[in-house]
Amino acid sequence: MDVIADPNRATPAADLIKDGDARSFMQDVVQASREVPVLVDFWATWCGPCKQLTPALEKVVKAAQGRVRLVKIDIDQNRGLVQQLSQMGLPLQSVPTVVAFWQGQIADLFQGALPESELKKFVEALLKVAGGQMPAADLMAEAKQAVEQGDHQTALEIYAAVAQQEPENPEALAGLARALMALGEEEQALSVVENAPEKIRNHAEIAGVRSALELAAEGRKARARLAEFEARLAADPDDHAARIELAVALNAMDQRAEAAQALLDAIKRDRAWNEEAARKQLLKFFEAWGPMDPATVKARRGLSTLLFR
């Protein structure tokens, strides 16, 4: 009976990273790739880029927690193997060259020293072909499910674990900050986004949390004056400032659809008022809510209708 390989199955730590040669190639690469994807790092002692690539490659492989393996082959010590593989069409004339094997076949390859972020994408794509994904992706899915169920404490713990493993993961950091917000810890949430690595500080996910924090602060002030804004609008429907403040208050009360509609009404009445303040406020809502939030999707359609009619 054939055994179906599970790309999410853990591999003993000792088997994750090995030095290979011609004698072990069939077992450690070809046969092993029938269970999990195997990366083969062709390197040389005189190769400068190899010294940069290999440690980063090992880090990504360890982060995969057994869902992918790494075999390192010194081309100078294995000239016969290199020649044989070259005759099969593998471009091994320069190093570093990394070849990915899955189900006994070559699945992908790249040459040169890629940055860690690109290596991660390469491994993620390989695991996707194999029907799996990185452990962090599993955890992120669990965290999102916890958020949907209202279990923000569990989401907080999961996001924190992923962020510790991957400090430059913007989705994990943003999720951590939003969980803190949901638990009433806005100062800690602000600290998370303010201390995000420079590389991801302006990422859409981080920017969204920053906008959400700003809106939360503005919303608390606006909620205290909710009756005032409603009274002003009753007296003067063209009081655009009151309508925008009302939208901020409604958003703070988690009435997103109503908040968006208030701004759409303001745009419909006078789009250009105060340098398009209503439209800019609505875009800030979109950033804070996220592009796939139902309120964002619906309001974006409404905005498009107003702008392009």
C-alpha positions in Angstrom: 0.0 0.0 0.0 1.3 3.5 -0.9 2.0 5.8 1.9 0.7 9.4 1.4 3.3 11.9 2.4 2.3 14.6 4.9 4.2 17.9 4.3 3.0 19.1 7.7 4.5 16.1 9.6 7.3 16.9 11.9 10.8 15.6 11.3 13.3 14.8 14.1 15.6 17.8 14.7 18.7 15.8 13.9 17.5 15.0 10.4 16.6 18.6 9.5 20.0 19.7 8.3 22.7 17.4 7.0 26.0 17.5 5.1 25.6 15.3 2.0 27.7 13.6 -0.6 27.4 11.2 -3.6 26.9 8.2 -1.4 24.0 9.7 0.7 22.4 11.7 -2.1 19.8 9.1 -3.1 18.7 8.4 0.5 18.9 11.9 2.0 17.6 13.8 -1.0 15.7 11.8 -3.5 14.1 9.2 -1.2 13.6 11.7 1.7 11.8 14.1 -0.6 9.0 11.6 -0.9 8.1 12.4 2.7 8.9 16.1 2.9 10.5 18.7 0.5 14.3 18.7 0.6 16.5 21.7 -0.2 20.0 21.0 -1.5 22.5 23.8 -0.9 25.4 23.5 -3.3 28.3 25.6 -1.8 32.0 26.0 -1.7 34.5 27.1 1.0 35.8 29.8 -1.3 32.4 31.2 -2.0 31.7 34.5 -0.2 27.9 34.6 -0.9 27.6 31.0 0.4 28.7 32.2 3.9 25.8 34.6 3.9 23.2 32.3 2.4 23.7 29.1 4.3 23.1 30.5 7.9 19.9 32.3 6.6 18.8 29.1 4.9 19.3 27.1 8.0 17.3 29.6 10.0 14.3 29.3 7.7 14.5 25.5 7.6 14.6 25.4 11.4 11.6 27.7 11.5 9.7 25.2 9.3 10.0 22.8 12.2 10.5 19.7 10.2 8.3 20.4 7.2 11.3 20.8 5.0 14.9 19.5 5.2 18.2 20.8 4.1 21.2 18.9 2.7 24.4 20.8 2.2 26.9 19.6 -0.5 30.4 21.0 -1.0 30.9 21.0 -4.7 34.7 20.7 -4.5 34.4 17.6 -2.4 31.7 16.1 -4.7 32.8 16.9 -8.2 31.5 13.6 -9.6 28.1 14.2 -8.2 28.0 17.8 -9.5 29.1 16.6 -13.0 26.4 13.9 -13.0 23.7 16.4 -11.9 24.9 18.9 -14.5 24.5 16.3 -17.2 20.8 16.0 -16.0 20.4 19.7 -16.7 21.0 21.3 -13.3 22.9 24.6 -13.6 25.6 24.0 -11.0 28.4 26.0 -12.7 28.1 28.7 -10.0 27.5 28.7 -6.3 25.5 29.1 -4.2 22.8 27.1 -6.0 19.8 25.8 -4.1 17.7 23.0 -5.6 14.4 22.0 -4.1 13.3 18.3 -4.4 9.7 17.0 -3.9 8.5 13.5 -4.6 11.9 12.5 -6.0 11.8 15.3 -8.6 13.3 18.8 -8.9 10.5 21.2 -7.9 12.3 24.6 -8.0 15.8 26.2 -7.7 17.5 29.5 -7.4 21.1 30.8 -7.6 22.8 33.5 -5.6 22.4 34.7 -2.0 18.8 35.7 -1.4 17.8 37.7 1.7 16.0 35.8 4.5 12.6 37.3 3.5 13.0 35.9 -0.1 14.2 32.5 1.3 11.1 32.3 3.4 8.9 33.0 0.4 10.7 30.3 -1.6 10.1 27.7 1.2 6.5 28.8 1.6 5.9 28.3 -2.2 7.6 24.9 -2.0 5.4 23.8 0.9 2.4 25.0 -0.9 3.2 22.8 -3.9 3.6 20.0 -1.4 0.2 20.7 0.1 1.5 22.2 3.3 2.5 25.5 4.9 4.8 27.0 7.4 4.0 26.4 11.1 3.5 30.2 11.6 0.7 30.1 9.0 -1.1 27.5 11.0 -0.8 29.6 14.1 -2.0 32.7 12.3 -5.1 30.8 11.2 -5.7 29.7 14.8 -5.3 33.3 16.0 -7.8 34.6 13.5 -10.3 31.9 14.4 -9.9 32.9 18.1 -10.6 36.6 17.2 -13.7 35.5 15.3 -14.9 33.7 18.4 -14.2 36.7 20.6 -11.3 34.9 22.5 -8.9 37.8 22.3 -6.6 36.4 25.1 -5.9 33.3 23.1 -5.4 35.4 20.0 -2.9 37.6 22.0 -0.9 34.6 23.1 -0.7 33.1 19.6 0.2 36.3 17.9 2.9 37.0 20.5 4.4 33.5 19.9 4.5 34.1 16.1 5.9 37.6 16.6 8.7 36.2 18.8 9.6 33.7 16.1 9.2 36.2 13.2 9.9 39.8 14.5 9.4 41.2 11.0 6.0 39.6 10.5 3.6 42.6 10.1 0.4 40.5 10.3 1.6 39.0 13.6 2.6 42.3 15.1 -0.7 43.9 14.0 -2.7 41.0 15.3 -0.9 41.3 18.6 -1.6 45.0 18.8 -5.3 44.6 17.9 -5.7 41.8 20.5 -4.3 44.2 23.1 -6.7 46.9 22.0 -9.6 44.4 22.3 -8.4 43.7 25.9 -8.3 47.4 26.8 -4.5 47.7 26.7 -4.2 50.5 24.2 -0.9 51.8 25.6 0.7 48.4 25.1 -0.8 48.2 21.6 0.7 51.6 20.8 4.1 50.4 22.1 3.9 47.4 19.8 3.4 49.5 16.6 5.8 52.2 17.7 8.6 49.6 18.3 7.9 47.7 15.1 11.1 47.1 13.0 11.9 49.9 10.6 11.4 47.6 7.7 7.7 47.0 8.4 6.8 50.2 10.2 4.8 51.6 7.2 3.3 48.2 6.3 -0.5 48.4 5.7 -1.2 46.2 8.6 0.8 48.3 11.0 -0.6 51.5 9.6 -4.1 50.1 10.1 -3.5 49.5 13.8 -2.1 53.0 14.1 -5.2 54.5 12.6 -7.4 52.3 14.8 -5.6 53.6 17.9 -6.0 57.2 16.7 -9.7 56.6 16.0 -10.3 55.0 19.4 -8.9 58.1 21.1 -10.9 60.5 18.9 -14.0 58.3 19.3 -14.0 58.5 23.1 -14.1 62.3 23.0 -16.8 62.2 20.3 -19.0 59.8 22.1 -19.3 62.1 25.0 -20.8 64.7 22.6 -23.0 62.4 20.6 -26.2 64.1 21.5 -24.7 67.5 20.6 -23.8 66.3 17.1 -27.2 64.8 16.6 -28.9 68.0 17.7 -26.7 70.2 15.4 -27.5 68.0 12.4 -31.2 68.1 13.2 -31.0 71.9 13.2 -28.7 72.1 10.1 -28.3 69.0 7.9 -25.4 70.8 6.2 -23.3 71.0 9.4 -20.6 68.8 7.8 -18.3 69.1 10.8 -21.0 67.7 13.1 -21.7 64.8 10.7 -18.0 63.8 10.5 -17.7 64.0 14.3 -20.9 61.9 14.5 -19.2 59.3 12.3 -16.2 59.1 14.5 -18.5 58.6 17.5 -20.4 55.9 15.8 -17.2 54.1 14.8 -16.1 54.2 18.5 -19.4 52.5 19.3 -18.6 49.8 16.7 -21.4 50.9 14.5 -19.2 50.8 11.4 -21.9 50.7 8.7 -23.7 53.7 10.3 -20.4 55.6 10.6 -19.5 55.0 7.0 -23.0 56.0 5.8 -22.7 59.3 7.8 -19.5 60.1 5.9 -21.0 59.1 2.5 -23.9 61.4 3.2 -21.4 64.2 3.9 -19.6 63.5 0.7 -22.8 63.4 -1.2 -23.8 66.8 0.2 -20.5 68.6 -0.3 -17.5 66.5 -1.4 -15.1 69.4 -1.4 -15.9 70.7 2.1 -12.8 71.4 4.2 -10.4 69.9 1.6 -12.5 66.7 1.2 -12.4 66.0 5.0 -15.3 63.5 4.9 -13.6 61.4 2.2 -10.3 61.5 4.0 -12.0 60.4 7.2 -13.6 57.5 5.4 -10.3 56.4 4.0 -8.9 56.4 7.6 -11.8 54.2 8.6 -10.9 51.8 5.7 -7.3 51.7 6.9 -8.3 51.0 10.5 -10.9 48.3 9.6 -8.9 46.5 6.9 -9.6 46.1 3.2 -11.7 42.9 3.6 -13.9 44.1 6.5 -17.6 43.9 5.3 -18.1 47.6 6.2 -15.0 48.6 4.2 -16.2 46.6 1.2 -19.7 48.0 1.2 -18.6 51.6 1.9 -15.9 51.5 -0.8 -18.6 50.6 -3.3 -20.7 53.5 -2.1 -17.8 55.9 -2.3 -17.0 54.7 -5.9 -20.6 55.4 -6.9 -20.4 58.9 -5.6 -17.0 59.7 -7.1 -17.6 58.3 -10.5 -21.2 59.0 -11.1 
